[in-house]
Amino acid sequence: MEDFEAAIDAVGSVGLLVTGRGRFRAKLTQLSLDRLRLIGTDERLARVALVRVPPQGVLVSLALDGGTLPIWGGIEARLGEIITIGPGQKTHARMVGPCRWGIILASARDLFEYGAAMRDGHFHVPSGIARWHPPALAERQLRQLYQTAMRMADVRSDVLADAVAAHGLEQQLFHAMINCMIEGTAEEEDVTSRRRRDLVVCFEERIQTDRSQRVADICATLGTSMRLLRKCTHQHLNVAPGRYLRLRRLQDVRQALRSADPHSTTVLQVASQHGFHNLGRLVREYRAVYGELPSATLRRPWMSHI
């Protein structure tokens, strides 16, 4: 999981939280071209993460064949569609089960210049989140180009070491992305949806800095009602805010147990350090989420956690 998180950090992922039961597994492939970065994963468990798009970047998400599809900022992608997230945006990416998905990260300036050239200057990418409905042929061409590039990176990286071949692939990917946007239609999030997305992001950022806060106090700080926050977190995180905060704290316990010395550390000590004072309740919740007892995590050899 550590390598997976490090790779996803390329698009500014913060605090990946596994919400499915069991041990997280994912296969990840990356490809860096001159002006594009491609990332693809095949994940096995439900999870959520806060994603920060670079200030000058645009994230394009593709729905690949097989499994469930990503939900970006409460917007669920469907096969045959693409999602764009504009420069500097923050949003949660949620997976509800086994999922295959891909990302193309481009600069907003490059996309605009390519799009303007192909459409006589009349082109823009929405600043927030948009779900695009491109013609089937245009979407299929983009998806096939993406999958071809990832297979080459995974199996024959020497091919992409050739500058001419890499440049040609990049040009085709740009052309295919712009085609999907020019020939398709976009559903952009409205003002209310954007405000609610921002509220969940602010909630996430508050608990990233301090897990000991009560949800009621966070609501007061954010100037919102518990009812509205609960509605927004259910849409974006699929859980109530209190439950989400507790899952974050459970993950802190798990990470602490994984790095602790079992000969000098007890589960009770770790639990107390992270605000869990009812050990029996912690054990029940921990087992329900991770499929094992906290003591089993503590005793497992360090290398098996990787």
C-alpha positions in Angstrom: 0.0 0.0 0.0 2.9 2.4 0.7 4.1 2.3 -2.9 0.5 2.8 -4.1 0.1 5.9 -2.0 3.5 7.3 -3.1 2.5 7.0 -6.7 -0.9 8.5 -6.3 0.8 11.5 -4.6 1.7 12.5 -8.1 -1.8 14.0 -8.4 -1.8 15.2 -4.8 -3.7 12.5 -3.0 -3.9 13.0 0.7 -4.9 10.4 3.4 -6.0 7.4 1.4 -8.5 5.6 3.7 -9.5 1.9 3.0 -13.2 1.4 3.8 -13.6 -2.2 2.5 -12.9 -5.1 4.8 -9.5 -6.9 4.4 -6.0 -6.0 3.2 -5.7 -3.5 0.5 -4.1 -4.6 -2.8 -3.6 -2.6 -6.0 -1.6 -2.9 -9.2 -0.4 0.4 -10.4 1.3 1.5 -13.6 2.7 4.9 -14.4 4.0 6.5 -17.6 5.5 10.0 -17.9 5.7 11.6 -21.3 7.0 15.0 -22.1 3.7 16.8 -21.4 1.4 14.1 -20.1 1.5 11.7 -17.1 -0.6 8.5 -17.2 -1.5 6.6 -14.1 -3.6 3.4 -14.0 -4.7 1.1 -11.2 -6.5 -2.1 -10.6 -7.8 -2.0 -7.0 -9.4 -4.7 -4.9 -11.1 -2.8 -2.0 -13.4 0.1 -1.4 -11.5 3.3 -0.4 -11.6 7.1 -0.4 -8.9 9.7 -0.8 -8.7 13.5 -1.0 -7.2 14.5 -4.4 -5.6 17.9 -5.1 -5.1 18.7 -8.8 -2.0 20.7 -9.4 -2.6 24.5 -9.8 -1.8 24.5 -13.5 -3.1 21.0 -14.3 -6.2 19.2 -15.5 -7.0 15.7 -14.4 -8.8 13.5 -16.9 -10.3 10.3 -15.5 -11.2 7.3 -17.7 -13.6 4.5 -16.9 -11.9 1.3 -17.9 -13.5 -2.1 -18.4 -14.1 -4.4 -15.4 -15.3 -3.7 -11.8 -17.0 -0.7 -10.4 -16.1 2.9 -11.5 -14.7 5.9 -9.6 -16.9 8.5 -8.0 -15.3 12.0 -8.1 -16.8 14.6 -5.9 -20.0 12.7 -5.7 -20.2 12.4 -9.5 -20.2 8.7 -10.6 -18.5 8.0 -13.9 -20.1 5.4 -16.2 -18.4 3.3 -18.9 -18.2 5.4 -22.1 -17.8 8.7 -20.2 -14.8 10.8 -19.0 -14.4 13.1 -16.0 -12.4 16.3 -16.0 -11.2 18.1 -12.8 -9.9 21.6 -13.3 -6.7 23.3 -12.1 -6.2 23.5 -8.3 -9.4 21.7 -7.5 -9.8 19.5 -4.4 -12.2 16.6 -4.3 -12.7 13.1 -2.9 -12.2 10.1 -5.1 -14.2 7.2 -3.8 -14.2 3.5 -4.9 -17.0 1.3 -3.8 -15.4 -2.0 -4.7 -12.9 -3.7 -7.1 -12.2 -1.0 -9.7 -10.0 -0.4 -12.8 -9.5 3.3 -13.6 -7.0 5.5 -15.4 -5.9 9.1 -15.1 -4.3 11.4 -17.6 -2.7 14.5 -16.1 -2.1 17.4 -18.5 -1.3 21.1 -18.1 -4.3 23.4 -18.6 -2.3 25.5 -21.0 -1.4 22.6 -23.3 -5.0 21.4 -23.4 -6.3 24.9 -24.2 -3.7 25.4 -27.0 -4.5 22.0 -28.6 -8.2 22.5 -28.2 -8.1 26.0 -29.6 -6.1 24.9 -32.6 -8.6 22.1 -33.3 -11.6 24.4 -32.9 -10.5 27.8 -34.2 -9.9 29.3 -30.8 -13.3 28.3 -29.2 -12.4 25.8 -26.5 -12.3 25.6 -22.7 -12.2 23.0 -20.0 -14.5 23.6 -17.1 -12.8 24.9 -14.0 -14.6 22.5 -11.6 -15.7 18.9 -12.1 -17.4 17.9 -15.3 -18.8 14.6 -16.7 -18.4 14.3 -20.4 -20.6 12.3 -22.8 -18.4 11.8 -25.9 -19.4 9.9 -29.0 -18.8 6.2 -28.6 -16.1 6.2 -31.2 -14.2 9.1 -29.8 -14.2 7.7 -26.2 -13.2 4.2 -27.5 -10.2 5.7 -29.4 -9.0 7.6 -26.3 -9.5 4.5 -24.0 -7.7 2.2 -26.5 -4.8 4.7 -26.9 -4.5 4.9 -23.1 -4.6 1.2 -22.6 -2.0 0.6 -25.4 0.3 3.2 -23.8 0.0 1.5 -20.4 0.6 -2.0 -21.8 3.7 -0.7 -23.5 4.9 0.9 -20.3 4.2 -2.3 -18.4 5.7 -4.8 -20.8 8.0 -2.9 -23.3 9.3 0.2 -21.7 12.1 0.3 -24.2 9.7 1.3 -27.0 8.8 4.5 -25.2 12.4 5.3 -24.6 12.4 6.3 -28.3 11.7 10.1 -28.4 9.9 10.0 -31.7 7.6 7.1 -30.7 6.9 8.8 -27.3 6.1 12.2 -29.0 3.8 10.5 -31.5 1.9 8.7 -28.7 1.5 11.9 -26.8 0.2 13.8 -29.8 -2.4 11.1 -30.4 -3.5 11.2 -26.8 -3.9 15.0 -26.8 -5.9 14.7 -30.1 -8.2 12.0 -28.7 -8.8 13.9 -25.4 -9.8 17.1 -27.3 -12.0 15.1 -29.7 -13.9 13.7 -26.7 -14.5 17.2 -25.4 -15.2 18.9 -28.7 -17.6 16.2 -30.0 -19.2 15.5 -26.7 -21.4 17.3 -24.2 -20.5 18.1 -20.6 -22.5 18.1 -17.3 -20.8 20.6 -15.1 -21.4 20.7 -11.3 -23.6 23.6 -10.3 -22.8 26.2 -7.6 -24.6 24.2 -4.8 -22.7 21.0 -5.7 -19.4 22.8 -5.7 -20.1 24.4 -2.3 -21.0 21.0 -0.8 -17.8 19.5 -2.3 -15.8 22.3 -0.8 -17.5 21.7 2.6 -16.5 18.0 2.6 -12.9 19.0 1.7 -12.8 21.5 4.5 -14.1 18.8 6.9 -11.3 16.4 5.7 -8.6 19.0 6.1 -9.8 19.7 9.7 -9.5 16.1 10.7 -6.2 15.7 8.9 -4.7 18.2 11.3 -6.5 17.1 14.5 -8.3 13.8 15.0 -9.3 14.6 18.5 -12.0 17.2 17.5 -15.7 16.5 17.9 -17.8 16.7 14.8 -20.0 19.3 16.5 -17.0 21.5 17.1 -15.9 21.1 13.5 -19.3 22.1 12.3 -19.1 25.3 14.5 -15.7 26.1 13.1 -16.9 25.6 9.5 -20.1 27.6 10.1 -22.4 24.7 9.0 -25.1 22.6 10.5 -24.6 18.9 11.5 -27.5 18.1 9.2 -25.9 19.6 6.1 -22.5 18.1 6.8 -24.0 14.7 7.3 -25.9 15.0 4.0 -22.7 16.1 2.2 -20.5 13.3 3.7 -23.0 10.7 2.8 -22.9 11.9 -0.8 -19.1 12.2 -1.1 -17.8 9.7 1.5 -20.8 7.3 1.8 -20.7 7.6 5.7 -21.8 10.0 8.4 -19.1 12.5 9.5 -18.7 10.8 12.9 -18.2 7.4 11.4 -15.7 8.8 8.9 -13.7 10.4 11.7 -13.7 7.2 13.6 -12.5 5.2 10.6 -9.6 7.7 10.2 -8.7 7.1 13.9 -8.9 3.4 13.4 -6.5 3.7 10.5 -4.1 5.6 12.7 -4.2 2.8 15.3 -3.5 0.2 12.5 -0.5 2.2 11.2 0.9 2.6 14.7 0.5 -1.2 15.4 2.2 -2.0 12.1 5.2 0.0 13.0 5.4 -0.8 16.7 7.7 -3.3 18.4 5.5 -6.1 19.7 7.9 -6.8 22.5 7.7 -3.3 24.1 4.2 -2.2 22.9 0.7 -3.2 23.8 -2.6 -2.7 22.0 -3.9 -0.9 25.0 -1.0 1.6 24.8 -1.6 2.3 21.2 -5.4 2.6 21.6 -5.0 5.1 24.4 -2.6 7.2 22.4 -5.2 7.6 19.7 -8.2 8.3 22.0 -9.7 4.9 22.2 -10.4 4.2 25.9 -12.9 1.3 25.5 -10.6 -1.5 24.4 -13.4 -4.0 23.9 -15.2 -1.7 21.5 -12.0 -0.9 19.7 -11.3 -4.6 19.2 -14.8 -5.2 17.8 -14.6 -2.3 15.4 -11.1 -3.1 14.3 -11.9 -6.7 13.5 -15.0 -5.6 11.6 -13.0 -3.2 9.4 -9.7 -5.1 9.0 -10.8 -8.7 9.4 -8.3 -9.4 12.2 -7.6 -8.5 15.8 -5.4 -5.6 16.7 -3.0 -8.0 18.5 -2.6 -10.0 15.2 -1.5 -6.8 13.4 1.0 -6.0 16.2 2.5 -9.5 16.1 2.8 -9.8 12.4 6.4 -9.5 11.1 7.2 -6.1 9.7 7.9 -7.3 6.1 4.5 -8.9 5.8 2.8 -5.4 6.1 4.3 -4.3 2.7 
